[in-house]
Amino acid sequence: MLKSVARKELLAKRKNLTASECLKWDDLLLIQFQKLDFLNVSCVANFYPLEIHNEPNSLLFTRYLKLIIPGIQIVYPVVNAVNATIDFYKESEEIQFNKWGIAEPIGTEKVEPHSIDLVIVPLIGFDLKGYRIGYGKGFYDKYFENYPKHRPRIGVCYFEPLSNIEDTHEFDVPLTHCITPWNSYEF
């Protein structure tokens, strides 16, 4: 399936989820997330979920990690719209919304890719090889060019994988893991 077709279908499917379904599936995602290995993890990159798109509530993962890893550092992306890139900044009490309605931390403490042990990645869908369907801007693929290749890139999705995304490119970086409410995948 082509990314553009899958993106349209999966976004429509996600938009039609009820609040009750999202709450239930978020709890199931948390159960899958808790099964992952967090040994030697001290800094995690997460994302603020886009409620208008019914994105999974990734903030549940942050709360869980803070309970099991004392002193863990959580960082969130800030988009640079000029060059279509993201950088991660330390979590702050204050957030602002960019032009796409994405929440970003207000702060000046940028965290370099080599300091991040694990990245939780938003996505719309994925395939059995770990390739993701995002919103089409390539922010995470560009970020992963400088992120250590051996470190986890964990996608979070309400839906099970597609068999194959036909139009992947050489600059697409596959995930190392993906969780759905019912399964956990390692690539």
C-alpha positions in Angstrom: 0.0 0.0 0.0 1.2 3.5 -0.8 1.9 5.8 2.2 -0.5 8.5 1.0 -3.4 6.0 0.7 -2.6 4.3 4.0 -2.2 7.7 5.7 -5.6 8.8 4.5 -7.4 5.6 5.5 -5.7 5.2 8.9 -6.3 8.9 9.9 -10.0 8.5 9.0 -10.2 5.3 11.0 -8.4 6.9 14.0 -10.6 10.0 13.8 -13.7 7.8 14.1 -12.5 6.2 17.4 -14.6 7.1 20.4 -13.1 8.7 23.5 -14.0 5.5 25.3 -12.1 3.4 22.7 -9.1 5.6 22.9 -9.0 5.4 26.7 -9.2 1.6 26.6 -6.6 1.3 23.9 -4.3 3.7 25.7 -4.4 1.4 28.7 -3.7 -1.6 26.6 -0.7 0.3 24.9 0.6 1.0 28.4 0.5 -2.7 29.2 2.5 -3.4 26.0 4.9 -0.6 26.8 5.6 -2.0 30.3 6.9 -5.2 28.8 9.8 -3.4 27.1 13.3 -3.3 28.5 14.3 -0.1 30.2 17.6 -1.3 31.6 20.3 1.5 31.3 17.7 4.1 30.2 18.1 7.5 31.8 16.8 9.8 29.0 13.7 9.2 26.9 12.4 11.3 24.1 8.6 11.3 24.0 5.9 13.4 22.2 2.9 15.3 23.2 -0.2 13.6 21.6 -2.2 15.5 19.1 -5.8 15.2 20.5 -7.3 16.5 17.3 -5.9 13.4 15.5 -6.8 11.0 18.3 -3.1 10.1 18.8 -2.3 7.6 21.5 -1.7 9.1 24.9 2.1 8.8 25.1 2.1 10.8 28.4 1.0 7.6 30.2 4.5 6.2 29.2 6.2 9.2 30.8 4.3 8.8 34.0 5.2 5.1 34.1 8.9 5.7 33.4 9.0 8.4 36.2 7.7 5.8 38.6 10.2 3.0 37.8 13.3 5.1 36.9 14.2 7.6 39.6 15.7 10.8 38.1 14.8 9.9 34.5 15.0 12.8 32.1 12.2 13.2 29.6 12.6 15.3 26.5 10.1 16.5 23.9 10.5 17.7 20.3 10.5 21.2 19.1 10.0 21.7 15.4 12.1 23.9 13.2 9.7 24.7 10.4 12.3 26.5 8.3 14.5 23.4 7.7 11.8 20.8 8.6 13.8 19.3 11.5 13.2 18.5 15.1 15.4 18.8 18.2 14.6 17.6 21.6 14.4 19.8 24.7 14.1 19.0 28.4 10.6 18.7 29.7 9.3 21.9 31.2 6.1 22.9 33.1 5.2 25.4 30.3 4.4 24.4 26.7 3.5 26.4 23.6 1.8 25.3 20.4 3.4 25.6 17.1 1.7 26.4 13.8 0.5 22.8 13.4 -1.0 22.7 16.9 1.8 20.5 18.2 2.7 21.1 21.9 6.4 22.0 22.5 8.2 22.6 25.7 9.3 26.1 26.5 12.9 25.9 27.4 16.4 26.4 26.2 18.0 23.1 27.3 18.5 21.2 24.1 19.5 17.5 24.5 21.8 16.1 21.8 20.9 12.8 20.1 23.8 10.9 21.7 22.4 11.7 25.1 19.0 10.1 24.4 18.6 6.4 25.2 15.2 5.7 23.6 12.8 7.6 21.3 9.0 7.1 21.5 7.8 7.9 18.0 4.4 9.1 16.9 3.0 7.5 13.8 -0.2 6.8 11.9 0.7 3.3 10.7 3.6 1.0 10.1 4.5 -2.2 8.2 6.0 -5.6 9.1 9.5 -4.3 8.4 9.3 -1.4 10.8 8.7 1.4 8.3 6.4 4.0 9.6 3.8 6.3 8.1 4.0 9.7 9.7 2.4 12.9 8.7 4.7 13.2 5.6 7.2 15.8 6.6 10.1 13.5 7.4 11.0 15.2 10.8 11.8 11.9 12.6 13.7 10.3 9.7 15.9 13.4 9.5 16.4 13.3 13.3 17.4 9.6 13.2 20.3 10.4 10.8 22.2 11.7 13.9 20.6 9.4 16.5 22.7 6.3 17.5 21.6 3.4 15.2 21.7 0.8 17.9 19.3 2.7 20.3 15.6 2.0 20.4 13.1 3.8 18.2 9.7 2.7 19.5 6.5 3.5 17.5 3.1 3.7 19.1 0.1 2.8 17.0 -3.6 1.9 17.6 -3.6 -0.3 14.6 -1.9 -3.5 13.6 0.8 -3.3 10.9 0.3 -3.2 7.2 2.0 -6.1 5.3 4.1 -3.7 3.3 4.5 0.0 2.6 5.4 0.1 -1.1 6.9 3.6 -1.4 9.7 3.6 1.2 12.8 5.5 0.3 16.5 5.2 1.2 16.1 8.1 3.8 13.3 6.3 5.6 14.6 4.9 8.9 12.8 1.9 10.3 11.7 1.6 13.9 13.3 -1.0 16.1 10.0 -1.7 17.9 6.4 -0.9 17.6 3.5 -1.4 20.1 -0.2 -1.7 19.4 -2.9 -2.3 22.0 -2.6 -6.0 21.3 0.9 -6.7 20.3 4.6 -5.7 20.5 6.8 -5.9 17.4 10.6 -6.0 17.2 12.3 -5.3 13.9 
